[in-house]
């Protein structure tokens, strides 16, 4: 596409000057110091594409940190589905799927049937500086980063608010700036800025395109009416729609009868809004958004009341020794009141030692205070309480509570008394004294819902399966466990997933694209059955070894070692596995022949009959003020289809404990070898149970989005990962909520 810019000083469009004149006429009416009580607060709103903006064009505005928006926009050419998240005060990210109406996914009906063309894109916006009295808020952003190029473009926008009116002025390149109403000054610096490549490899980012090709100035107004739910938008559109995909591929006309777009937004309380706009002078567009804030979500559970501090040592009926029944009552209360599950208790003349998993309180201070109160009320008079927090029977941390100091805290003998004043955390030591109580059973059963999904595939836009996982495990010792689970499929549409080597295709071993055979063809299946050995090798070293049916698609043997210092914001580990692909047509069998034949697609394919897979992984939680509460995971190694590469996983945790993350895997496979998508990537949200339920809990539910199911860059799904097992050494998954 050529640069169609012209000199703005000589021939700028009349429409844009009309908009500027309108803005100049309105602005004097509202000074920058307008009375805030005269109008409702003007809050940021979403654009048609997702992310804060006007209609077609983005603005520099940002939502409050933690704001999550999910929305949809419909008109005769496009259906946009998007989710936008304000990760940091200065950074907004948007994921979008667009279904192009009246165009098929591909011209090959055997590949995609009658599925409509789907575009996948990621947008991000970075604030350069905030609005001040004299200066506007300014941001730079990219639309459709790593997509197929249908909507790719870049922008720089500035916003200034005058009372109930927010004014936007920006400059855009690519899709947003296709009208080319100004000359791109970067073209004078290098020839590559003069031309812009249209389209590209699926799922890749063409950095050479950035800020290249046609460039346009755009602008607009957003007006908050005196009636709080209602606001209006006016926009000067910098796109000319001559290069839109329906026009270039489908010969579908998208005329632009007007450069001005007009919109109205009706806010539905604090949870959603409706949008209606008239765009291009001939097209009605309707949209809606649902939103919440991950920072401000609060737990609303009903908890077991904390007991009053009434020490047993002060009771007239106190006896120096407890009976077995009294020790059992103490153990039961540690479980129900303090969240220490099925504790083992040791006792000597100086201390009581409790060893147990903490499965109730993310706020360990709450757990410590409740446990110390129970021990004081029910236990013998000692100088110290030792709480050894375990996970899978492995000692992770030890908290020592001074009984005298805790008494001062419990009785509030000084201002600002806090349980932390009486505690110290250290590497756990062996329990001391005689065994006073131990768990009555060493087995557990579980029942949990399961959702697996992929979005934007060729056969169907949304593919999923939902079912129930029934699990059971038995610990023979503190180090050896036998466990397994059976999956019961309730409903799925993976019967439509007739993956064949697509036109862009590859001849990789089929590791994950056989998902239909495992899910739709086997409604009840053995998901996992493995023997696990787990142990602590030293103060900071943890290890595990395992063997059996390791996941839905693979069985084998493997092991992991993790080095994780107590209180350190980093860790490093390594896992090594030898796996064989399970035969979906056999409950317990494995593939023995690499070459297989699919009677549905009438084609041969290859499977994994035995390979090494494993990774070295580094974990880092930075302490930077501009990147708070984040986790980086970087894994390098060999994947299931024997490709070699690296996976980068970045996640952000909000005040409520909700975590949002994204990952991408890059291997030695070329884009052509990998197929559509070019590389493996995905997004996820992890939600603490105690945000959703009425009971406190340290458990989580994870919802993930995978754009496509492909074979490259696929990891083994291991039952346990030592970083999660040892979380209490520097909490991430069980970090307490910020009030």
VMD Tcl script that draws the C-alpha trace (Angstrom):
set ca {
  {0.00 0.00 0.00}
  {1.48 3.34 -0.98}
  {1.74 6.40 1.22}
  {-1.19 8.58 0.19}
  {-0.37 11.46 2.51}
  {-0.63 15.11 1.43}
  {0.57 18.30 3.02}
  {-1.67 19.08 5.97}
  {-0.96 22.80 5.89}
  {-2.17 23.07 2.32}
  {-4.90 20.50 1.90}
  {-6.06 19.07 5.25}
  {-9.60 17.68 5.06}
  {-12.37 20.17 5.68}
  {-14.09 17.68 7.96}
  {-11.23 17.60 10.40}
  {-11.10 21.39 10.54}
  {-14.86 21.41 11.19}
  {-14.33 19.09 14.13}
  {-11.50 21.28 15.41}
  {-13.73 24.34 15.12}
  {-16.47 22.57 17.04}
  {-14.00 21.65 19.77}
  {-12.72 25.22 20.00}
  {-16.27 26.48 20.26}
  {-17.13 24.14 23.10}
  {-13.95 24.31 25.16}
  {-14.33 27.88 26.46}
  {-17.67 26.94 27.94}
  {-15.98 24.57 30.39}
  {-12.79 25.65 32.08}
  {-10.28 23.14 33.38}
  {-11.47 24.09 36.86}
  {-15.15 23.40 36.24}
  {-17.21 22.46 39.27}
  {-17.05 18.66 39.53}
  {-20.42 18.62 41.25}
  {-22.15 20.11 38.22}
  {-21.88 16.95 36.14}
  {-21.40 13.23 36.82}
  {-17.84 11.97 36.60}
  {-16.73 11.25 33.03}
  {-15.33 7.72 33.14}
  {-13.36 5.97 30.36}
  {-15.44 3.90 27.95}
  {-14.70 1.19 25.40}
  {-14.31 1.47 21.65}
  {-15.77 -0.87 19.02}
  {-12.51 -2.83 18.96}
  {-12.12 -3.07 22.73}
  {-9.87 -0.92 24.85}
  {-10.62 2.62 25.96}
  {-11.54 4.78 22.98}
  {-14.20 6.59 20.99}
  {-15.74 4.30 18.34}
  {-13.27 3.29 15.64}
  {-10.40 5.33 17.06}
  {-8.51 4.89 20.36}
  {-7.83 7.58 22.94}
  {-5.04 8.14 25.48}
  {-7.31 7.43 28.44}
  {-6.77 4.53 30.84}
  {-9.12 2.68 33.16}
  {-8.35 2.22 36.87}
  {-5.81 -0.54 37.50}
  {-7.48 -3.95 37.55}
  {-10.44 -2.94 35.38}
  {-11.61 -5.89 33.27}
  {-13.97 -5.40 30.32}
  {-15.55 -8.09 28.16}
  {-17.60 -6.88 25.21}
  {-19.00 -7.43 21.75}
  {-19.69 -5.13 18.80}
  {-21.90 -5.94 15.81}
  {-22.43 -4.40 12.40}
  {-23.05 -5.78 8.92}
  {-19.34 -6.40 8.18}
  {-17.75 -7.38 11.49}
  {-18.58 -9.02 14.79}
  {-15.92 -8.09 17.35}
  {-15.54 -10.04 20.62}
  {-12.95 -8.66 23.00}
  {-11.61 -8.62 26.52}
  {-9.60 -5.70 27.86}
  {-7.60 -5.52 31.08}
  {-5.84 -2.60 32.73}
  {-2.76 -4.46 33.97}
  {-0.97 -1.40 35.35}
  {-1.86 2.29 35.66}
  {0.22 2.86 32.51}
  {-0.54 -0.29 30.49}
  {-3.74 -1.61 28.86}
  {-3.99 -4.93 26.99}
  {-6.83 -6.18 24.76}
  {-7.52 -9.56 23.20}
  {-9.94 -9.58 20.27}
  {-11.59 -12.05 17.94}
  {-13.33 -10.70 14.87}
  {-15.69 -12.78 12.73}
  {-15.83 -11.33 9.22}
  {-19.37 -11.67 7.92}
  {-20.06 -13.24 4.49}
  {-16.48 -14.53 4.13}
  {-15.44 -18.14 4.77}
  {-12.45 -19.16 6.88}
  {-10.85 -20.64 3.79}
  {-11.73 -21.66 0.25}
  {-11.10 -25.32 1.14}
  {-14.37 -26.81 2.49}
  {-12.56 -29.95 3.65}
  {-10.40 -27.78 5.91}
  {-12.88 -25.31 7.42}
  {-16.38 -26.19 6.18}
  {-18.75 -23.22 6.35}
  {-16.92 -21.47 9.23}
  {-16.65 -17.73 8.80}
  {-13.30 -16.04 8.60}
  {-11.93 -15.28 12.07}
  {-9.22 -12.78 12.87}
  {-7.31 -12.92 16.14}
  {-5.51 -9.87 17.46}
  {-3.83 -8.38 20.50}
  {-3.77 -4.64 21.23}
  {-1.77 -2.74 23.82}
  {-1.49 0.87 24.89}
  {1.21 2.55 26.98}
  {0.68 5.87 28.74}
  {3.62 8.24 28.30}
  {2.44 10.82 30.84}
  {-0.68 11.76 32.76}
  {-2.84 14.82 32.23}
  {-1.89 17.90 34.19}
  {-3.36 21.41 34.35}
  {-1.58 22.46 31.17}
  {-0.58 19.20 29.49}
  {-2.85 16.51 28.02}
  {-2.64 12.82 28.77}
  {-0.57 11.12 26.05}
  {-0.33 7.45 25.08}
  {1.11 5.33 22.30}
  {-0.40 2.04 21.21}
  {-0.51 -0.82 18.74}
  {-3.62 -2.50 17.36}
  {-3.68 -6.11 16.08}
  {-0.17 -6.94 17.28}
  {0.75 -10.44 16.12}
  {-2.48 -10.89 14.15}
  {-3.06 -11.50 10.46}
  {-2.85 -7.82 9.56}
  {-6.55 -7.10 9.02}
  {-6.60 -4.26 11.54}
  {-2.94 -3.67 12.32}
  {-1.90 -0.12 13.04}
  {-0.20 2.21 15.48}
  {-1.27 5.47 17.07}
  {-0.25 8.31 19.33}
  {-3.13 10.03 21.10}
  {-3.56 12.99 23.43}
  {-6.56 13.78 25.63}
  {-7.58 16.86 27.61}
  {-10.72 17.12 29.68}
  {-12.77 20.31 30.03}
  {-15.59 19.72 32.47}
  {-17.95 17.13 30.97}
  {-16.10 17.13 27.60}
  {-13.07 14.99 26.89}
  {-11.19 15.99 23.72}
  {-9.07 13.53 21.72}
  {-6.44 14.42 19.14}
  {-4.31 11.70 17.62}
  {-2.25 10.48 14.70}
  {-2.55 6.95 13.32}
  {-0.77 4.63 10.91}
  {-1.92 1.44 9.20}
  {-5.59 0.42 9.29}
  {-6.60 3.37 11.47}
  {-4.83 5.87 9.21}
  {-5.67 4.48 5.76}
  {-7.11 7.77 4.51}
  {-3.59 9.23 4.58}
  {-4.67 12.81 5.24}
  {-1.12 13.90 6.16}
  {2.38 13.05 4.96}
  {4.26 10.50 7.04}
  {7.39 12.43 8.16}
  {9.19 9.16 8.97}
  {9.29 8.46 5.23}
  {12.06 11.05 5.01}
  {14.14 9.03 7.47}
  {13.96 5.62 5.74}
  {12.26 4.16 2.71}
  {10.67 1.36 4.74}
  {8.34 3.92 6.38}
  {6.90 4.85 2.96}
  {5.26 1.50 2.24}
  {3.27 -0.85 4.43}
  {2.95 -4.57 3.80}
  {-0.65 -5.81 3.90}
  {-1.27 -9.08 5.70}
  {1.45 -11.46 6.77}
  {2.15 -14.79 8.39}
  {-0.57 -15.92 10.78}
  {0.16 -14.95 14.36}
  {3.43 -13.11 13.76}
  {4.36 -9.50 14.44}
  {5.75 -7.55 11.49}
  {7.89 -4.95 13.25}
  {8.97 -3.48 9.91}
  {5.40 -2.26 9.47}
  {5.39 -0.17 12.64}
  {4.66 3.53 11.93}
  {4.94 2.93 8.20}
  {2.66 3.60 5.24}
  {-0.25 6.07 5.25}
  {-0.61 8.37 8.23}
  {-3.65 10.36 9.33}
  {-4.73 12.78 11.98}
  {-7.94 11.96 13.82}
  {-9.89 13.43 16.68}
  {-13.11 13.40 18.62}
  {-15.17 14.41 21.62}
  {-16.84 12.49 24.41}
  {-19.53 14.35 26.32}
  {-20.98 13.33 29.67}
  {-24.59 14.51 29.81}
  {-26.16 15.81 33.03}
  {-28.03 12.48 33.21}
  {-25.36 10.14 34.60}
  {-26.06 6.98 32.52}
  {-25.93 8.80 29.17}
  {-22.97 10.10 27.22}
  {-22.34 11.01 23.58}
  {-19.39 10.59 21.23}
  {-18.31 12.37 18.07}
  {-15.37 11.14 16.03}
  {-13.44 12.12 12.92}
  {-12.51 8.75 11.36}
  {-9.03 8.46 9.81}
  {-9.76 5.20 7.95}
  {-11.17 5.21 4.40}
  {-12.25 1.51 4.42}
  {-10.91 0.97 0.89}
  {-8.42 -1.66 2.12}
  {-10.70 -3.54 4.52}
  {-10.68 -7.32 4.18}
  {-14.31 -7.66 2.93}
  {-13.45 -5.19 0.16}
  {-10.12 -6.66 -0.94}
  {-11.06 -10.33 -0.61}
  {-14.81 -10.50 -0.95}
  {-15.58 -7.60 -3.29}
  {-18.04 -6.35 -0.67}
  {-18.60 -2.61 -0.77}
  {-17.88 -0.60 2.36}
  {-18.57 3.00 1.24}
  {-17.77 5.88 3.54}
  {-20.42 8.56 3.07}
  {-19.13 10.61 5.98}
  {-15.86 10.92 7.87}
  {-17.80 11.60 11.06}
  {-19.07 8.86 13.36}
  {-21.72 9.55 16.01}
  {-22.34 7.46 19.09}
  {-24.24 7.20 22.34}
  {-23.48 5.12 25.41}
  {-25.88 4.11 28.16}
  {-24.27 2.89 31.36}
  {-25.98 0.02 33.20}
  {-24.89 0.79 36.73}
  {-21.41 -0.36 37.76}
  {-21.40 -3.56 35.75}
  {-22.04 -2.80 32.07}
  {-23.04 -0.47 29.28}
  {-24.80 -0.43 25.91}
  {-23.38 1.33 22.85}
  {-25.07 2.50 19.65}
  {-23.34 4.40 16.87}
  {-23.89 5.55 13.29}
  {-20.63 5.18 11.39}
  {-19.34 5.94 7.89}
  {-22.59 7.83 7.27}
  {-24.42 4.60 6.44}
  {-23.77 1.86 9.07}
  {-25.43 1.23 12.42}
  {-23.22 -0.45 14.99}
  {-24.39 -1.92 18.30}
  {-22.27 -3.10 21.20}
  {-22.27 -3.93 24.89}
  {-19.68 -4.32 27.63}
  {-19.58 -6.07 30.98}
  {-16.95 -5.05 33.48}
  {-15.59 -5.47 36.96}
  {-12.40 -4.53 38.77}
  {-10.00 -7.24 39.89}
  {-8.41 -4.93 42.45}
  {-11.61 -4.00 44.25}
  {-13.27 -7.43 44.36}
  {-13.64 -8.51 47.98}
  {-14.17 -11.87 49.60}
  {-17.61 -12.23 51.17}
  {-17.34 -15.58 52.87}
  {-18.88 -16.69 56.13}
  {-16.13 -17.94 58.43}
  {-15.92 -20.02 61.56}
  {-15.82 -17.44 64.39}
  {-12.39 -16.90 65.88}
  {-12.31 -18.06 69.51}
  {-11.69 -15.68 72.38}
  {-8.30 -15.93 74.06}
  {-8.94 -17.85 77.28}
  {-5.70 -19.72 78.11}
  {-6.07 -23.18 79.62}
  {-3.19 -22.42 81.99}
  {-5.40 -19.83 83.72}
  {-8.30 -22.24 84.22}
  {-8.81 -23.53 87.81}
  {-9.44 -27.03 86.42}
  {-6.19 -27.06 84.43}
  {-4.23 -30.32 84.51}
  {-0.63 -30.50 83.30}
  {-1.27 -33.38 80.88}
  {-3.90 -33.77 78.18}
  {-5.75 -36.97 77.52}
  {-5.75 -38.51 74.05}
  {-9.32 -37.26 73.60}
  {-8.29 -33.70 74.54}
  {-5.41 -33.80 72.06}
  {-7.85 -34.93 69.38}
  {-10.21 -32.03 70.18}
  {-7.26 -29.66 69.84}
  {-6.36 -31.21 66.48}
  {-9.95 -30.92 65.25}
  {-10.11 -27.23 66.19}
  {-6.80 -26.51 64.47}
  {-8.42 -28.01 61.36}
  {-11.80 -26.28 61.51}
  {-10.85 -22.96 63.14}
  {-7.29 -22.34 61.92}
  {-7.30 -24.24 58.61}
  {-4.46 -26.68 59.42}
  {-5.75 -29.81 57.71}
  {-5.49 -33.11 59.64}
  {-2.51 -31.97 61.73}
  {0.22 -34.05 63.28}
  {1.05 -32.74 66.77}
  {4.19 -33.23 68.83}
  {4.68 -32.02 72.41}
  {7.55 -31.55 74.84}
  {7.98 -29.49 78.00}
  {8.90 -26.37 76.05}
  {6.79 -26.42 72.88}
  {3.88 -27.75 70.88}
  {4.67 -28.51 67.22}
  {1.90 -28.66 64.61}
  {2.67 -30.08 61.14}
  {-0.08 -29.69 58.54}
  {-1.14 -28.24 55.18}
  {-2.81 -24.81 55.35}
  {-5.89 -25.07 53.13}
  {-8.06 -22.25 54.42}
  {-6.36 -18.87 54.87}
  {-4.29 -17.03 52.27}
  {-3.60 -14.52 55.04}
  {-1.12 -16.51 57.12}
  {-1.32 -13.98 59.98}
  {-4.99 -14.93 60.35}
  {-4.05 -18.61 60.41}
  {-1.23 -18.04 62.90}
  {-3.41 -16.01 65.28}
  {-6.21 -18.55 65.21}
  {-3.82 -21.48 65.67}
  {-2.01 -19.82 68.58}
  {-5.35 -19.04 70.24}
  {-6.49 -22.67 69.90}
  {-3.16 -23.95 71.26}
  {-3.32 -21.55 74.21}
  {-6.95 -22.40 74.98}
  {-6.70 -26.18 74.55}
  {-3.06 -27.09 75.01}
  {-0.68 -27.39 77.94}
  {1.31 -24.42 79.18}
  {4.43 -24.08 76.98}
  {6.84 -21.32 75.98}
  {6.52 -21.71 72.21}
  {4.16 -22.83 69.47}
  {5.75 -24.22 66.29}
  {3.64 -24.28 63.12}
  {5.29 -26.32 60.37}
  {3.34 -25.67 57.19}
  {3.49 -28.64 54.85}
  {2.37 -29.29 51.29}
  {1.93 -32.86 50.10}
  {3.46 -33.88 53.47}
  {6.65 -31.93 52.70}
  {7.77 -29.33 55.24}
  {7.83 -25.91 53.55}
  {8.09 -23.26 56.30}
  {8.16 -23.10 60.06}
  {6.58 -20.30 62.09}
  {7.60 -20.02 65.75}
  {5.22 -18.12 68.03}
  {6.42 -16.93 71.42}
  {3.60 -17.76 73.84}
  {4.26 -14.82 76.21}
  {4.47 -12.28 73.39}
  {1.33 -13.71 71.83}
  {-0.47 -13.30 75.15}
  {0.37 -9.59 75.05}
  {-0.95 -9.38 71.48}
  {-4.15 -11.33 72.26}
  {-4.85 -9.15 75.30}
  {-3.99 -5.96 73.33}
  {-1.56 -4.83 76.01}
  {-0.07 -2.15 73.76}
  {-1.09 0.03 70.84}
  {-0.82 -1.58 67.42}
  {-0.50 -5.13 68.72}
  {-0.16 -7.58 65.84}
  {0.41 -11.33 65.76}
  {3.54 -10.73 63.66}
  {5.13 -9.21 66.78}
  {5.26 -12.71 68.29}
  {6.25 -14.74 65.23}
  {9.40 -15.62 63.32}
  {9.59 -17.65 60.11}
  {12.44 -20.01 59.33}
  {13.43 -23.11 57.41}
  {11.55 -26.00 59.06}
  {13.28 -28.36 61.49}
  {12.22 -31.80 62.62}
  {9.38 -31.84 65.20}
  {10.51 -32.37 68.81}
  {8.91 -34.31 71.65}
  {6.43 -37.14 71.73}
  {3.68 -37.72 69.18}
  {0.45 -36.42 70.72}
  {-1.96 -36.62 67.72}
  {-1.82 -37.72 64.10}
  {-4.25 -37.84 61.15}
  {-6.87 -40.56 61.34}
  {-6.60 -41.19 57.58}
  {-3.99 -40.79 54.85}
  {-6.27 -40.70 51.83}
  {-8.34 -38.05 50.08}
  {-11.06 -37.95 47.45}
  {-12.01 -35.03 45.24}
  {-14.64 -34.02 42.71}
  {-14.01 -31.00 40.49}
  {-15.51 -29.47 37.32}
  {-13.24 -29.24 34.28}
  {-13.42 -26.89 31.29}
  {-11.10 -27.07 28.30}
  {-11.51 -24.62 25.44}
  {-9.97 -23.18 22.31}
  {-11.18 -20.14 20.38}
  {-10.95 -19.08 16.77}
  {-10.31 -22.42 15.10}
  {-11.10 -23.27 11.50}
  {-13.80 -25.86 12.20}
  {-15.74 -23.81 14.74}
  {-15.18 -20.46 16.42}
  {-15.51 -21.90 19.95}
  {-14.60 -25.45 20.89}
  {-14.87 -26.76 24.42}
  {-15.52 -29.69 26.66}
  {-16.95 -29.62 30.15}
  {-16.92 -32.52 32.56}
  {-16.17 -33.82 36.04}
  {-12.86 -35.12 37.34}
  {-13.21 -37.64 40.18}
  {-9.92 -38.20 41.97}
  {-8.51 -40.19 44.88}
  {-5.06 -40.51 46.43}
  {-3.42 -42.47 49.24}
  {-0.15 -41.65 51.01}
  {1.67 -44.83 52.05}
  {4.26 -42.69 53.84}
  {5.01 -38.97 53.99}
  {6.98 -39.44 50.76}
  {5.05 -41.94 48.62}
  {1.60 -41.36 47.12}
  {-0.57 -43.38 44.77}
  {-3.21 -41.25 43.10}
  {-5.46 -41.11 40.10}
  {-8.49 -39.52 38.52}
  {-11.27 -40.47 36.11}
  {-12.80 -37.90 33.77}
  {-16.53 -37.96 32.97}
  {-17.35 -35.93 29.89}
  {-20.66 -34.05 30.19}
  {-20.69 -32.19 26.89}
  {-18.27 -31.18 24.16}
  {-18.23 -30.11 20.52}
  {-14.81 -31.52 19.70}
  {-16.50 -33.96 17.36}
  {-16.25 -31.03 14.88}
  {-12.48 -30.91 15.32}
  {-11.55 -32.89 12.21}
  {-8.00 -31.60 12.10}
  {-6.22 -32.51 8.92}
  {-2.94 -31.16 7.68}
  {-4.18 -27.70 6.62}
  {-3.19 -25.82 3.48}
  {-0.47 -24.00 5.43}
  {0.37 -27.33 6.96}
  {2.90 -29.41 8.70}
  {3.84 -33.04 9.18}
  {4.63 -32.89 12.89}
  {3.87 -35.76 15.22}
  {0.25 -35.39 16.31}
  {0.43 -34.79 20.07}
  {-2.33 -32.27 20.86}
  {-4.30 -32.16 17.61}
  {-5.62 -35.65 18.45}
  {-7.77 -34.04 21.14}
  {-11.02 -35.17 19.46}
  {-10.09 -38.83 19.79}
  {-9.40 -38.47 23.51}
  {-12.44 -36.35 24.40}
  {-15.36 -36.99 22.06}
  {-14.56 -40.64 21.41}
  {-14.00 -41.45 25.11}
  {-16.69 -39.87 27.33}
  {-15.31 -41.74 30.37}
  {-11.57 -42.14 30.58}
  {-8.71 -42.68 32.99}
  {-7.12 -39.23 33.14}
  {-4.27 -39.90 35.56}
  {-2.87 -42.83 37.54}
  {0.61 -42.42 38.93}
  {2.93 -43.32 41.77}
  {4.74 -40.27 43.15}
  {7.74 -39.98 45.43}
  {8.38 -36.55 46.93}
  {11.03 -35.44 49.38}
  {13.00 -32.50 50.71}
  {16.67 -32.98 49.85}
  {18.01 -30.10 51.91}
  {17.11 -26.73 53.41}
  {16.26 -25.24 49.99}
  {16.07 -28.31 47.75}
  {12.88 -30.20 46.84}
  {12.42 -33.15 44.51}
  {9.89 -35.56 43.10}
  {9.85 -38.67 40.89}
  {6.76 -40.17 39.26}
  {5.58 -42.80 36.86}
  {2.33 -44.04 35.32}
  {-0.43 -42.49 33.24}
  {0.71 -38.90 33.67}
  {-2.10 -37.11 31.81}
  {-4.91 -37.59 29.30}
  {-2.61 -38.15 26.32}
  {0.72 -39.37 27.73}
  {2.22 -41.85 30.15}
  {5.78 -42.48 31.27}
  {8.25 -41.66 34.00}
  {9.89 -38.44 35.11}
  {11.35 -36.35 37.86}
  {11.86 -32.76 38.99}
  {14.29 -30.90 41.22}
  {13.69 -27.35 42.53}
  {16.01 -24.97 44.36}
  {13.99 -22.38 46.28}
  {15.52 -20.40 49.17}
  {13.12 -19.38 51.92}
  {11.88 -15.82 51.45}
  {13.62 -15.43 48.07}
  {11.72 -13.92 45.16}
  {13.31 -16.38 42.72}
  {13.67 -20.12 42.19}
  {15.07 -22.45 39.57}
  {14.08 -26.00 38.71}
  {14.49 -28.77 36.15}
  {12.20 -31.61 35.05}
  {13.10 -34.57 32.83}
  {10.56 -37.05 31.45}
  {10.39 -40.02 29.12}
  {6.86 -40.31 27.68}
  {4.85 -42.41 25.24}
  {1.55 -41.32 23.69}
  {-1.52 -43.15 24.99}
  {-3.77 -44.92 22.49}
  {-7.20 -43.18 22.64}
  {-8.85 -46.42 21.49}
  {-7.53 -48.31 24.52}
  {-8.16 -47.55 28.17}
  {-4.63 -48.53 29.23}
  {-2.70 -48.96 25.98}
  {-0.01 -46.92 24.24}
  {0.83 -46.34 20.60}
  {3.48 -48.77 19.40}
  {3.54 -47.77 15.72}
  {4.50 -44.24 14.80}
  {2.48 -44.31 11.57}
  {-1.32 -44.23 12.08}
  {-4.36 -43.91 9.79}
  {-7.46 -41.78 10.43}
  {-10.54 -43.22 8.67}
  {-12.48 -39.96 9.12}
  {-9.98 -37.75 7.28}
  {-8.70 -40.71 5.22}
  {-5.10 -39.69 5.88}
  {-2.08 -41.07 7.65}
  {-0.38 -39.23 10.49}
  {2.46 -39.75 12.94}
  {2.29 -40.08 16.73}
  {4.79 -40.02 19.58}
  {5.94 -43.55 20.47}
  {8.64 -42.51 22.89}
  {10.65 -39.35 23.52}
  {12.43 -37.30 26.15}
  {10.83 -34.04 27.16}
  {11.72 -31.62 29.92}
  {12.73 -28.08 30.79}
  {14.91 -25.91 32.93}
  {12.67 -23.21 34.44}
  {13.48 -19.97 36.19}
  {10.94 -18.13 38.35}
  {11.25 -14.48 39.32}
  {8.92 -12.09 41.17}
  {10.39 -8.62 40.59}
  {10.32 -5.98 43.30}
  {10.06 -3.01 40.96}
  {7.60 -0.23 41.79}
  {6.52 0.09 38.15}
  {5.89 -3.68 37.82}
  {4.30 -4.69 41.14}
  {2.97 -8.16 42.02}
  {4.19 -9.91 38.89}
  {5.77 -13.28 38.10}
  {8.06 -14.22 35.23}
  {8.52 -17.89 34.33}
  {10.96 -18.83 31.60}
  {11.31 -22.49 30.55}
  {13.79 -23.84 28.01}
  {13.90 -27.40 26.77}
  {12.35 -30.04 24.50}
  {8.61 -30.32 23.86}
  {6.34 -33.26 23.10}
  {6.74 -33.23 19.34}
  {10.53 -33.08 19.86}
  {10.88 -29.41 18.98}
  {13.30 -27.37 21.10}
  {12.67 -23.87 22.37}
  {11.61 -21.57 25.17}
  {8.32 -20.65 26.88}
  {7.88 -17.22 28.46}
  {5.02 -16.84 30.95}
  {4.16 -13.48 32.52}
  {1.41 -12.97 35.10}
  {0.10 -10.09 37.18}
  {-1.71 -10.50 40.50}
  {-4.27 -7.93 41.64}
  {-5.23 -6.90 45.18}
  {-8.04 -9.47 45.35}
  {-5.65 -12.29 44.47}
  {-7.00 -12.72 40.93}
  {-4.12 -13.38 38.54}
  {-4.07 -12.66 34.81}
  {-1.32 -14.10 32.66}
  {-0.13 -14.78 29.14}
  {2.42 -17.17 27.70}
  {4.14 -17.76 24.38}
  {6.36 -20.59 23.17}
  {8.97 -20.21 20.47}
  {10.73 -23.30 19.15}
  {13.03 -24.31 16.31}
  {9.98 -24.98 14.12}
  {9.49 -22.53 11.29}
  {6.12 -20.84 10.84}
  {5.38 -23.15 7.92}
  {6.26 -26.25 9.94}
  {4.14 -25.12 12.89}
  {1.11 -24.19 10.78}
  {-1.58 -21.61 11.44}
  {-0.74 -19.46 14.43}
  {3.04 -19.66 13.87}
  {3.76 -20.35 17.55}
  {1.95 -21.51 20.68}
  {0.38 -18.82 22.86}
  {-2.43 -18.42 25.33}
  {-3.98 -16.41 28.13}
  {-5.41 -17.31 31.51}
  {-7.13 -15.93 34.58}
  {-6.69 -17.62 37.95}
  {-9.37 -16.82 40.56}
  {-9.09 -17.64 44.29}
  {-11.98 -19.77 45.50}
  {-12.62 -17.42 48.41}
  {-13.50 -14.61 45.98}
  {-16.26 -16.76 44.47}
  {-17.51 -18.86 47.40}
  {-18.83 -18.34 50.92}
  {-15.94 -20.19 52.58}
  {-12.28 -19.18 52.94}
  {-9.90 -21.31 50.88}
  {-6.38 -21.37 49.47}
  {-7.54 -23.16 46.30}
  {-7.91 -21.57 42.87}
  {-9.86 -21.99 39.64}
  {-8.11 -21.28 36.35}
  {-9.78 -20.31 33.09}
  {-7.54 -20.39 30.03}
  {-7.94 -19.24 26.44}
  {-5.96 -20.98 23.70}
  {-6.32 -19.41 20.25}
  {-5.63 -22.70 18.44}
  {-4.86 -26.32 19.17}
  {-1.60 -27.19 17.45}
  {1.27 -29.64 18.03}
  {4.36 -27.46 18.27}
  {5.52 -26.05 21.60}
  {3.38 -28.38 23.73}
  {4.42 -29.28 27.29}
  {3.61 -32.37 29.34}
  {0.77 -31.69 31.81}
  {2.32 -32.84 35.07}
  {0.17 -33.53 38.14}
  {2.46 -31.69 40.56}
  {4.87 -28.83 39.95}
  {7.25 -28.14 42.80}
  {7.00 -24.37 42.45}
  {3.31 -24.63 43.39}
  {3.98 -27.22 46.10}
  {6.53 -24.90 47.76}
  {4.47 -21.73 47.33}
  {4.53 -20.86 51.05}
  {8.28 -20.15 50.88}
  {7.50 -16.91 49.01}
  {3.73 -16.84 48.39}
  {2.37 -16.25 44.92}
  {-0.67 -18.49 44.48}
  {-1.62 -18.15 48.15}
  {-0.64 -14.50 48.60}
  {-3.10 -12.73 50.88}
  {-5.58 -10.22 49.52}
  {-4.78 -6.52 49.93}
  {-7.44 -4.69 51.89}
}
mol new
graphics top color blue
foreach p $ca { graphics top sphere $p radius 0.5 }
foreach p [lrange $ca 0 end-1] q [lrange $ca 1 end] { graphics top cylinder $p $q radius 0.2 }
display resetview
